[in-house]
Amino acid sequence: MKRHLSITSAILLSAALVFTQACTKIFIIENPGTCDTETPQDPDTPDSGSGSNLVAFHASVESLNMTKAMSPISSGTRVTIYAYHGSTDEATMTSAVARGTYVSQQAGTLTGDSGYRMLLSNGEFDFYAVSVNSSDMPPVFSNGISSALSNGIDYLWWNVDDYEVAGSQVTVPVVLNHSATQVSFEIDHGEGMYVQDIVSATITVSKPGAKMDLSTGVIPPAGEYDTNPAQMGINGLKLQYTMLPLKTGTPMKLVLNLHANGEPDVKTYTVDVPLPDGELAAGNSYTFRAVINADNVAFPQVGVSDWVDVDETGNPLYPH
């Protein structure tokens, strides 16, 4: 009997030692299971933070690059906001203190998506915001770098460093900047020509796949064109397309199909469009004046202008 008890005790002791060595954390649980492991935090999962101060946000969009001109953010636009500890080198390479997605209401007020609220302790924080200027979700960031980006999307970004949170309720103003680039054409009639309408227009665009750096909002320019041209948005005699930044000495190729001079047949123009200073820089909206002549298209003027607002299909809201 004593021998039997000794063997049983030895078996139980061995099992306990194996279990202790296999797990770094011991929990009392009702049903036996596997050892506890910590799952890495999903970069796209909302995190409210651990403080008691409610941080709210109010958003607008910069309408002209490098100026203080602003326009209201459209109602229903989704914005993801990240909070990091202030005065931290390469903060976006660390885990965010809090992050969540908001939906814009009238007058630019941001309301937490699905009831999200950001709660922070007293202190200084670096805030970052990203959006695609629509109801779609912004890109996901991992270690401060976004997923691969696409053309045809108006990427927005904002940052403020060392913002002090020292009250039970704080409202932070957000001024989003355009990180993509935009090309628009305003069609004019040449001598002896009257353009009735634009049937369609395509343009060569940046090769996609660039990634945004959350710490700067920079999207590196592509050095070549995509193999597939893009359809431009049309409203009256105004064309628009938003693309990733581009830097190349090769002109864009514009293909215009239009009706002119009351003729029923569609007239097609295929023309090269030189890039201003060899690039389409991030944040700039370039407006080209395109004069339609009988046998060619001239571009007598190009300049940086206010960003062209578009509808959900990419067509300019305001015709030329």
C-alpha positions in Angstrom: 0.0 0.0 0.0 2.8 2.4 0.9 4.6 1.5 -2.3 1.5 2.3 -4.3 1.1 5.7 -2.7 4.7 6.6 -3.4 4.4 5.8 -7.1 1.2 7.8 -7.4 2.8 10.8 -5.6 5.8 10.6 -7.9 3.6 10.7 -11.0 1.7 13.7 -9.8 4.9 15.6 -8.9 6.4 14.9 -12.3 3.2 16.2 -14.0 3.3 19.3 -11.9 6.9 20.0 -12.8 6.2 19.6 -16.5 3.2 21.9 -16.4 5.2 24.5 -14.4 8.1 24.5 -16.9 5.8 24.7 -19.9 4.0 27.9 -18.8 5.4 31.2 -17.7 2.0 32.2 -16.2 -0.2 30.0 -13.9 -3.9 30.6 -13.8 -6.7 28.9 -11.8 -9.4 28.0 -14.3 -12.5 25.9 -14.2 -11.8 23.8 -17.2 -8.2 22.6 -18.0 -6.8 24.0 -21.2 -3.6 25.2 -22.9 -1.1 27.5 -21.5 -1.8 31.3 -21.7 -0.1 33.1 -24.5 -0.2 36.8 -25.4 -1.5 37.6 -28.9 0.1 40.5 -30.7 -2.1 43.5 -31.0 -3.9 43.9 -34.3 -2.9 47.3 -35.8 -6.5 47.7 -37.1 -8.2 47.0 -33.8 -9.6 50.0 -31.9 -8.0 50.9 -28.6 -9.7 53.5 -26.4 -6.7 54.1 -24.1 -6.5 53.8 -20.3 -7.0 57.3 -19.1 -10.0 59.2 -17.8 -9.8 62.4 -20.0 -12.2 62.3 -23.0 -10.5 63.5 -26.1 -12.7 64.7 -28.9 -11.8 66.0 -32.4 -13.0 68.5 -35.0 -11.8 68.2 -38.6 -11.3 70.3 -41.7 -9.3 69.8 -44.9 -6.7 72.0 -46.4 -7.9 73.1 -49.8 -4.7 74.6 -51.2 -1.3 73.1 -50.5 1.0 75.0 -48.1 -1.6 77.6 -47.2 -4.1 78.1 -44.4 -7.1 77.9 -46.7 -9.4 75.2 -45.4 -12.7 73.6 -46.4 -15.1 71.6 -44.2 -14.7 67.8 -44.3 -17.6 66.1 -45.9 -20.2 64.5 -43.7 -19.8 60.7 -43.4 -16.0 60.8 -44.0 -14.1 58.2 -41.9 -10.9 59.3 -40.1 -8.6 57.0 -38.1 -6.7 58.8 -35.3 -3.7 57.5 -33.4 -2.3 58.8 -30.1 1.3 58.2 -29.0 3.3 59.4 -26.0 4.7 62.8 -26.7 8.5 63.6 -26.9 9.2 60.1 -28.1 11.7 59.5 -30.9 10.1 57.6 -33.8 6.9 57.4 -31.9 5.0 55.7 -34.7 7.4 52.7 -34.5 6.0 52.0 -31.0 2.5 50.9 -30.0 -0.1 53.6 -30.0 -1.5 54.6 -26.6 -4.9 54.8 -28.3 -6.4 54.6 -31.7 -9.9 54.6 -33.2 -12.0 55.5 -36.2 -14.3 58.4 -36.3 -17.1 59.5 -38.7 -17.5 63.2 -39.6 -20.8 64.9 -38.9 -22.0 68.3 -40.0 -19.6 71.2 -39.3 -16.6 68.9 -39.0 -17.4 67.3 -35.7 -16.0 63.7 -35.4 -18.0 61.0 -33.7 -16.5 57.7 -32.7 -17.4 54.9 -35.0 -19.6 52.3 -33.2 -19.5 54.4 -30.1 -15.7 54.6 -29.9 -14.2 57.1 -27.3 -10.6 58.0 -26.8 -9.6 58.3 -23.1 -6.2 59.5 -22.2 -4.4 60.4 -19.0 -2.9 63.8 -18.3 0.2 64.5 -20.3 1.6 65.3 -23.8 0.7 63.3 -26.8 1.6 63.1 -30.5 -1.6 62.7 -32.6 -1.8 61.4 -36.2 -4.9 61.1 -38.4 -5.4 59.4 -41.8 -8.4 59.3 -44.1 -9.3 58.5 -47.7 -11.7 61.5 -47.8 -14.8 59.2 -48.1 -16.8 56.8 -46.0 -14.3 54.0 -46.8 -11.9 52.8 -44.1 -8.4 54.4 -44.2 -5.4 52.2 -44.9 -3.9 49.9 -42.1 -0.5 50.8 -40.7 2.0 48.4 -39.3 5.2 49.8 -37.5 4.3 53.2 -38.9 4.0 52.2 -42.6 0.8 51.8 -44.5 -0.4 48.9 -46.7 0.2 49.4 -50.4 -1.7 52.3 -51.8 -3.8 52.8 -55.0 -4.6 55.4 -57.5 -7.9 57.2 -57.6 -8.0 57.8 -53.8 -7.6 61.1 -52.0 -5.3 60.2 -49.1 -5.4 62.6 -46.2 -3.0 63.0 -43.3 -2.5 65.2 -40.2 -0.2 65.4 -37.2 0.4 67.5 -34.1 3.2 66.8 -31.6 3.3 67.3 -27.9 -0.3 68.3 -27.5 -1.2 68.7 -23.8 -4.1 66.8 -22.4 -4.9 68.2 -19.0 -8.6 68.2 -18.5 -11.6 65.9 -18.2 -12.7 66.8 -21.8 -10.4 68.2 -24.5 -11.2 69.0 -28.2 -8.3 68.7 -30.6 -8.6 70.5 -34.0 -7.6 68.4 -37.0 -6.5 69.9 -40.3 -6.0 67.2 -42.8 -3.6 67.6 -45.8 -3.7 65.9 -49.2 -0.9 63.3 -49.5 -1.8 62.3 -53.1 -1.7 64.5 -56.1 -4.5 65.7 -58.5 -4.7 66.5 -62.2 -7.6 68.5 -63.7 -8.2 69.8 -67.2 -10.4 72.8 -68.1 -11.4 72.4 -71.8 -11.5 75.6 -73.9 -12.6 76.0 -77.5 -9.9 76.7 -80.1 -10.3 78.9 -83.2 -13.2 77.6 -85.3 -14.1 74.9 -82.7 -17.0 74.5 -80.4 -16.7 71.6 -78.0 -20.2 70.4 -77.1 -19.4 67.7 -74.6 -16.7 65.3 -73.4 -17.7 61.6 -74.1 -14.7 60.1 -72.2 -11.1 60.8 -71.2 -8.3 58.6 -70.1 -4.9 59.4 -68.7 -1.7 57.5 -67.8 -1.2 57.4 -64.1 1.5 56.6 -61.5 2.5 53.0 -60.9 0.6 52.0 -57.7 2.0 50.3 -54.6 3.7 53.1 -52.8 3.3 53.3 -49.0 2.7 56.2 -46.6 4.9 56.9 -43.6 2.6 57.7 -40.7 5.2 59.9 -39.1 5.4 62.3 -42.0 2.4 61.6 -44.3 4.8 61.3 -47.2 4.0 59.0 -50.1 7.1 58.5 -52.2 6.6 59.4 -55.9 6.6 56.7 -58.5 9.2 56.9 -61.2 7.1 55.3 -63.9 3.5 55.0 -65.2 1.1 52.1 -64.6 0.5 50.0 -67.7 -3.2 50.7 -67.5 -4.6 54.2 -68.1 -7.4 55.5 -65.8 -10.7 57.0 -66.7 -11.0 60.6 -65.7 -14.0 62.1 -63.9 -16.0 64.5 -66.0 -18.4 67.3 -65.3 -19.2 69.5 -68.2 -15.9 70.5 -69.8 -13.9 69.8 -66.6 -11.8 66.6 -66.1 -10.2 65.3 -62.9 -8.2 62.4 -61.6 -6.4 61.9 -58.2 -3.4 59.7 -58.2 -0.3 58.8 -56.2 2.7 61.2 -56.5 4.8 60.9 -59.7 8.2 62.0 -60.8 9.3 61.3 -64.4 10.5 63.1 -67.5 8.1 61.2 -69.6 4.8 63.1 -70.4 1.4 61.8 -69.5 -0.8 60.5 -72.3 -4.3 62.0 -72.5 -6.9 60.5 -74.8 -10.0 62.7 -75.3 -13.2 61.6 -77.0 -15.6 64.5 -77.6 -18.4 66.0 -79.8 -17.6 69.3 -81.5 -19.2 71.7 -84.0 -22.5 69.9 -84.0 -21.2 66.8 -85.7 -22.6 63.5 -84.6 -19.3 61.6 -84.9 -17.0 61.4 -81.9 -13.6 63.1 -82.4 -10.6 61.6 -80.7 -7.5 63.4 -79.6 -4.4 61.6 -78.3 -1.8 64.0 -76.8 1.2 64.1 -74.6 1.0 66.3 -71.5 4.4 67.3 -70.0 4.6 67.3 -66.2 5.4 70.7 -64.6 9.0 70.5 -63.6 8.9 66.8 -64.3 6.7 65.8 -61.4 3.2 65.8 -59.9 4.1 66.6 -56.3 2.2 65.3 -53.2 -0.5 67.7 -52.0 -0.7 69.7 -55.2 -3.7 70.0 -57.5 -2.6 70.8 -61.0 -5.0 72.5 -63.4 -4.2 72.5 -67.1 -6.0 74.7 -69.5 -6.5 72.6 -72.6 -7.4 74.4 -75.9 -9.1 72.1 -78.4 -8.1 73.0 -82.0 -9.1 71.3 -85.2 -6.1 69.0 -85.3 -4.4 69.3 -81.9 -4.7 70.2 -78.2 -2.6 73.0 -76.8 -1.8 73.5 -73.1 -1.0 77.2 -72.8 -1.3 77.3 -69.0 -0.8 75.0 -66.0 -0.8 76.0 -62.3 -1.3 74.8 -58.8 -4.9 75.5 -57.7 -7.4 74.6 -55.0 -8.2 71.0 -54.7 -11.1 69.9 -56.9 -13.9 68.5 -54.9 -15.4 65.3 -56.4 -18.5 63.1 -55.9 -18.4 59.5 -54.9 -17.7 58.4 -58.6 -14.8 60.8 -59.0 -16.6 63.4 -61.1 -15.9 67.0 -60.3 -18.7 68.6 -58.3 -18.5 71.9 -60.1 -18.3 72.0 -64.0 -16.1 74.3 -66.0 
